[in-house]
């Protein structure tokens, strides 16, 4: 068995869906419901929507439609659909071990939806969170992760991003961070093509070393 990869970092920026929380069944149900309603291919729409704010997908799919109203409807559907929303493996252990000022959540969800999923999954409430309302440009642009690093008071290069979606990986790399990609959503080929620095199955394959004040965090990855 290969030795773990040892990574030092000053802070960790976590995506939410597919990284900390398994919301895939709920997301797929909501987008499939919408796709059927408007005559789109459900599988294609679900894949297109993953890892991005809903309104971005809706603008692309119905550029001349009332995508603002559709976005409000989609948000409400997703807030109400909490069946199967659970923490992913290893998540609770690593979040409870991290000092609260050393991590943030950076998500394409709205604030309201993020709060519901964090609560339903039983995650520790983050001190810092970036949602779709906090930036003008979304993943794969770097703005969300630049904002996340800023909230931690760190340079992006001093942060590690944890992602599952190619758009998020590209956002983290464009911000100047290293990226741990999880195999919770996509295949290795797509994760590598997006620029992942390391790839692991999920956060059960990551562990923290002893935490010392004034020293970098030590993250061991079993790739």
Beta strands, then each sheet from edge to edge (+ up, - down):
strand 1: 5-9
strand 2: 11-14
strand 3: 21-22
strand 4: 86-87
strand 5: 103-106
strand 6: 129-130
strand 7: 159-163
strand 8: 178-182
strand 9: 198-200
strand 10: 206-208
strand 11: 217-221
sheet 1: 1+ 11- 10+
sheet 2: 6+ 5+ 2+ 7+ 8+ 9+
sheet 3: 3+ 4-
end
